[in-house]
């Protein structure tokens, strides 16, 4: 199997319930089978209440499924200790959210370095140089010492993208990443995600309500009532994901 078609995520019969064994127990995800490969630049869409946020949290190892298995880079994760899941998440997954969650007291450069600082302590010169390279890659090399309140919304989102890439993740998860941006800035952000995907061998999964955004992705996964209703790459139905 070529590197470009390598599996990053693989879900088998994944279910998620809340309030288990209680009168108000509810199952939100009803047996999801899904594969994400490095070549994928995909959109996860679906109406409110369809289970997108629940699925995203499980994909990002922020939550555990009730049953089923999630393989990340070939490793089964359901029985991992929390510390193992945290380490795997930190090394393999980058997150970008609608609200970028930058630390206001830190500079743009320090915010980008934060994942490495949490994992390894004070960053060395190599890490700092990499953070500066990422700032340049998102067009903000001149803003390294600025704090978030000195940056526009679009610039802050660029810092958040650079922060998500500092660990060289195999998968970039973005939750409504353009939902808080004006149209032009959103288009710029989308172009940046494309650049990341093409240049860094990184699978990208965007959760979005914006049909313009999803239509320009290579693959669209439609989640309805906790089930994958359709999964298409271009006009081709993706097998094993319905």
Secondary structure in CASP SS format (residue, H / E / C, confidence):
PFRMAT SS
TARGET T0000
AUTHOR 0000-0000-0000
METHOD secondary structure of the structure
MODEL  1
X C 1.00
X C 1.00
X H 1.00
X H 1.00
X H 1.00
X C 1.00
X E 1.00
X E 1.00
X E 1.00
X E 1.00
X E 1.00
X E 1.00
X E 1.00
X E 1.00
X E 1.00
X E 1.00
X E 1.00
X E 1.00
X C 1.00
X C 1.00
X C 1.00
X C 1.00
X C 1.00
X C 1.00
X C 1.00
X E 1.00
X E 1.00
X E 1.00
X E 1.00
X E 1.00
X E 1.00
X E 1.00
X E 1.00
X E 1.00
X E 1.00
X E 1.00
X E 1.00
X C 1.00
X C 1.00
X C 1.00
X E 1.00
X E 1.00
X E 1.00
X E 1.00
X E 1.00
X C 1.00
X C 1.00
X C 1.00
X C 1.00
X C 1.00
X C 1.00
X H 1.00
X H 1.00
X H 1.00
X H 1.00
X H 1.00
X H 1.00
X H 1.00
X H 1.00
X C 1.00
X C 1.00
X C 1.00
X C 1.00
X C 1.00
X C 1.00
X C 1.00
X E 1.00
X E 1.00
X E 1.00
X E 1.00
X E 1.00
X E 1.00
X C 1.00
X C 1.00
X E 1.00
X E 1.00
X C 1.00
X C 1.00
X C 1.00
X C 1.00
X C 1.00
X H 1.00
X H 1.00
X H 1.00
X H 1.00
X H 1.00
X H 1.00
X H 1.00
X H 1.00
X H 1.00
X H 1.00
X H 1.00
X E 1.00
X E 1.00
X E 1.00
X E 1.00
X E 1.00
X C 1.00
X C 1.00
X C 1.00
X C 1.00
X C 1.00
X C 1.00
X C 1.00
X C 1.00
X C 1.00
X E 1.00
X H 1.00
X H 1.00
X H 1.00
X H 1.00
X H 1.00
X H 1.00
X H 1.00
X H 1.00
X H 1.00
X H 1.00
X H 1.00
X H 1.00
X H 1.00
X C 1.00
X C 1.00
X C 1.00
X C 1.00
X H 1.00
X H 1.00
X H 1.00
X H 1.00
X H 1.00
X H 1.00
X H 1.00
X H 1.00
X H 1.00
X H 1.00
X H 1.00
X H 1.00
X H 1.00
X C 1.00
X C 1.00
X C 1.00
X H 1.00
X H 1.00
X H 1.00
X C 1.00
X C 1.00
X C 1.00
X E 1.00
X H 1.00
X H 1.00
X H 1.00
X C 1.00
X C 1.00
X H 1.00
X H 1.00
X H 1.00
X H 1.00
X H 1.00
X H 1.00
X H 1.00
X H 1.00
X H 1.00
X H 1.00
X H 1.00
X H 1.00
X H 1.00
X C 1.00
X C 1.00
X C 1.00
X C 1.00
X C 1.00
X E 1.00
X E 1.00
X E 1.00
X E 1.00
X E 1.00
X C 1.00
X C 1.00
X C 1.00
X C 1.00
X C 1.00
X C 1.00
X C 1.00
X H 1.00
X H 1.00
X H 1.00
X H 1.00
X H 1.00
X H 1.00
X H 1.00
X H 1.00
X H 1.00
X H 1.00
X H 1.00
X H 1.00
X H 1.00
X H 1.00
X H 1.00
X H 1.00
X H 1.00
X H 1.00
X C 1.00
X C 1.00
X E 1.00
X E 1.00
X E 1.00
X E 1.00
X E 1.00
X C 1.00
X C 1.00
X C 1.00
X H 1.00
X H 1.00
X H 1.00
X H 1.00
X H 1.00
X C 1.00
X C 1.00
X C 1.00
X E 1.00
X E 1.00
X E 1.00
X E 1.00
X E 1.00
X E 1.00
X C 1.00
X C 1.00
X E 1.00
X E 1.00
X E 1.00
X E 1.00
X E 1.00
X E 1.00
X E 1.00
X C 1.00
X C 1.00
X E 1.00
X E 1.00
X C 1.00
X C 1.00
X C 1.00
X C 1.00
X C 1.00
END
